[in-house]
Amino acid sequence: MKVLFIAPETRVRRFHNLDNLPADVTLVFVGSFPTLEEVIRQGADADFLIADAVSTVSKEMIDAMPNLKLIHSEGVGYEGFDVKAATARGIYVCNCAGINASAVAEQAILLMLAVLRHLVEGDDRVRSAQQIETKNQYIMEGIPELGGLKVGLIGFGAIAKETAKKLRAFGSEVFYTGRRPAPKETEAAYGVKYLSLGDLLACCDIVSLHLASNKETFHYIGEAELLKFKPGAILINTARGEIVDQEALVRALKDGRISGAGLDTLYPEPVQADNPLLNLPEALHYKVTFSPHIGGTTQQTFYRAPVMIWENIFACAEGRTPRNIVSK
């Protein structure tokens, strides 16, 4: 049985319990962003493929592996995987849905607080001996508490639910939107209220994105949506960069329609130096707080995910149906 990893070998060896694998399992590592030629050279005869959630698994790769039975994302995302090509071959595509929900929720709230409290700018100013001036500036401008704000969650899957649960501890009023309202008992359990997208954008001080990346959600937040934001609102994105029209977000920041953004992910990744959000005018430099797409990459997540992945691999190898199938 041959398993191909499109992921860093050092990370896999740290978090996967590889010592207890059967003797007939062969592991091959090609890194997170290999060429098609490298994948074919080392993994053409692979039975299983485990890929970094932001990696590409193309039709050409899939077609070049005749023995392939399962493609598994290391995380939740799989937008770079050609699911259609896998489905046509009868190959399972699975992810680790829900495995990092608590971790990403922590990151979303971190970014909310970082933007509200001017964390990055404040750190820089204290380091340049401007502590008192900066403190007085922030006092006069007003520092809002998270507990006094309305937070809107776009999407209400596992991560959004965890975010809502954690926001209850702060005392925030939490709203959500999605294809349809959740059952009343679910709303009560998480302390949330359903609103249409337009109403949520108009009333919430913070809008946090919790959507999967697909054709329907590409540029889900664009010019029209940003015009509906409550003046001075903050955008948080711990989902995927392509959900936001980055050029439109730059214009909204320049126009002062929104006061800031906290972004754990940009588009494309790896992030390029010419990304418009990395090239804001100096006066807007601190309006955006970035983190390097680490919302779901906690130690706990990386120890939990391999358990699910190997359970699915062995299930498939034994003719059983794996969990968390995202292919049809």
N, C-alpha and C positions, 0 to 999 in steps of 0.2 A: 504494500500500500504506500503510495507516494503522495506527500502533501507539499504543495508549493505555497510559500509565503510571499505575498507582495507586501512586505512590511519590513521594518528594520530588524535584523537578526538579534541585535543586543536587547531590544525591547521584548521580543518573543521569548528569548532565553531567560530573561529576568522574571516574567510574569506567568509563563506557561509551565506547568509541571511536566516536563519532557522526560524525566528520568523513569517514569512509570509506564511509558508507552511500550506496546508490544515490540519485540525485536524486529518484526518484519516491516515496521514503519520507517520510511525514508523521508527526511526533511530537506527541503531545498529553499534557499533564501535568495531573493533577487532585489531587495530594497523596495521602497515605497513607489518609486516612479521609474520602473525599468522600461527599456525599449522592447518592442515586440520581438525583435531578434533574440534578446536575452531571455525572454520568457520561453520562446520556442526552444532555444538551445538547451536550457536547463530543465524545463518543465513540460515539454510536449507530451510526455507519458504520465503526467500527474493525474491522480484519481480525485484529489480534493484541492481546492484553492482557497486560501484565507488571505483577505486583502484589507489593507488599511482603508478606513471608511472614506478617505478623500482620494484614493487611488483610482486609476482607470482599469477596468476589465472590459476590453473591447470585443466586438464580434470576431475580429481577426484572431485574438488570443483564444477565445472560446473554440472557434473552428479548428484551431491548430492543436487542440487537446482532445483526441478521440475518446479517452478513457474517463473524462471528467464527469463526476456524478453530483458534485455540490460546490457552490461558490458561497463563501461565508464572509460577511463583513465583520471586521474586528469590533466595530461599534454599531451605531444605529443607522448611519447614512449609507446609501448605496447608489447615489445618483450617477456616479461614474461607471456603474456596471451596466452592461447591455443585457437587461433582463429579458427583453424580447428574444434576443438570440439564444439565451440560455433556455428559455421556455420552449423554443422551437426544437431544441435538442433533448428536451425532457430532463434538463439539469435543474436541480433545486437551487434557488438563491435564498439565503437566510440572513437575518441580521440579529443583533443583540438588543432588540426592542426593550425599552424600560430599564436596561442595565445601568444607565448613567443618569437616570432622572433626577435623583437627589443632588448629584454633583453639578449638573447643569443649572438646576434651580439655585444652588448656592452662587454660581457664577453670575446669574442674572441679577440677583439681589446685590452682589458685590458691585456690579457695574452701576446699578441704580444709585447706591450710596456714594460710589466714587464720583459720579457726575454731580449729584446733589451737593456733595461736600467739597467739590473742586480738588479732589485728592491729588491728582498729578500736578496741577498748577501750584497748589499749596506746598507740596513737597519741594518743587523747584525753587519757590520763593524763600522758603525757610533756609534751604541750602545756600542761597545767595544773600543771607542776612537781611531779609525783608519781612521778618515774622510779624512785627507789630503793625506795620503798614497794611499787610495782607489781611491780618485778623480784623482790623478796623474796616477795611473795604468790604469784607464778607458780611460783617455785622450790619453795615449800612445797606447793603444790597438785599440782605435777608437770606437766612439759611433755612430752608424748609425741612421738617422732619418727615421721614418716610411714612410714619404712622398717620400723618395728617393729610395724606394725598390719596387720590383715586388712581388705581393701577388697572390698566386694561390688558388682558391676555388674549392674543390672537392665536386661536387654536386652543384645544383643551384636552390634549393627550397626557401621557404620564408626566412629562416634564412640567407642563403648565399646572397640572394638579399639585405637584410637589412645590412649585413656586407659590401657588395660592396658599398652600398649607403653611409655608414659612412666613408669608406676608401677614397671615393672621396674627402671628406673634408680635409684629410691629404695630398692629392696629390699623393697617391700611384698609380702605374700602376697595374690594376687588371685583372687577367685572370680567367677562369673557365673551368671546364670540366664536362661532364655528358654523358648520353646515346646519346644525340644529341644536336646540337647547338640550342640555343633559337632564336626566330625571331629577325631579324635585329633591329627592333624598340625597342625590349626589351633590347638588348645589348646596344643600344644607350642611353636608359633611365637610365641604371645603370652604364654606362661607362666601360663595360667589353668586353673582347675578348675571343673567344673560342679557346682552344688548346686541342690536344689529351692528355691523361694522361701522356704519356712518355715525351712529349714536355713540359708540364707544370712542371713536377718534375725537369726537367733538367734546366729550366731557372728561376724558382722563388726562391726568397730569403726566403719567408715564404710560407708554405703550410698549409692551414686550412681546416679541415674536416667538411663536412656538409652533412653526409649521414645517412639514416635510418639504424638501425641494423636489419639484416636479414641473411639468409643463404648465400646470394650472397656477402654480405659486411663483413662477418666474416674474420678477419685478412686481410682486403683489403689492408692495408699498412703492408707489410711483408718484408722479407729479400730482395727480388728482387726489390721491389719498393724503398726501402731505398737506395739501391745501385745506383739508378737513380737520387737521389736528387742532386741538385746543391751543391758542397762542401761548408760546412759552413751554410747550410740552417737551418731553424727553423721549427719544426712541432707544429701545434696547434690543439688540439682536444677538442671541446665542444659538440661533438656528443655522442658517446658511446665508452666505453673502449675497447670492443671486436673488434672494427673495426681495432685496431692496434695490431700487434703481439708484445707483450711487451718484450719478450726475444730478438727479433730482434732489437727493439728500444734500448734496453740496449747495445747490441753489437755495434750499430751504434754510440752511444754516447761514448762508450769506445774507438772505433777506430777513433773517431774524424771526421767521415763522415758527421755528422750533428753537429751544434754547440749548440743546445739546444732544449727544448720542453716546451710548456705551456699546461698543461693538467687539464681540469675541471672534467674529469671522468677516472676511471680506471676499470679494470675487475679482479675479480667480485666485485660487491658491495653488502653489505658493504665491504669496502676495508680491506684486511687482512694484518697483519704485515709482512707476508712472501712475499708480492708482490715484484717482482724483481726491480721495479722502486723505491721502498722505501728502497732498500738495495744497492744502488750504492756505489762505492768506495768514500771515503771522498773527493778525488780530483775532483769528478764529482758531488758532492752534490748540487751545485748551477746551474748545467746545466739544471735542470728541475724545473719549477715553477708549484706548484699544487694549485688548488682551489677545495673545497669540493662538486663539482657538484651543483653549485648554479647559473649557467648561466641563467636558466629560472625561478628562484624562487624569482623574485621580488614581492613586494607588489602589483604592478599593475597587474602582471600576475595572482596572486592568487585571486584578486578581479574580473578579467575578466573571468577566467576559469569557476567558478561556475555558472555564468549566462548562458554560453553555455551548461553546464552539465544539469542544471535543465530544460532548454528549451527542450533538447533532451529527458529527462525523461518524461516530461509531454506530449510531442509529441507522444512518444511511448505508454504511458498510454492511450492516446486518439485515438490510431489507426493510427496516422500519422507517416510518415517516418522521422527519426531523421537526423541530419546533420553529416558530417564527419565520415561516415561509413567506417571502414577499413576491415570488414569481407565481404565475397562474398555473 
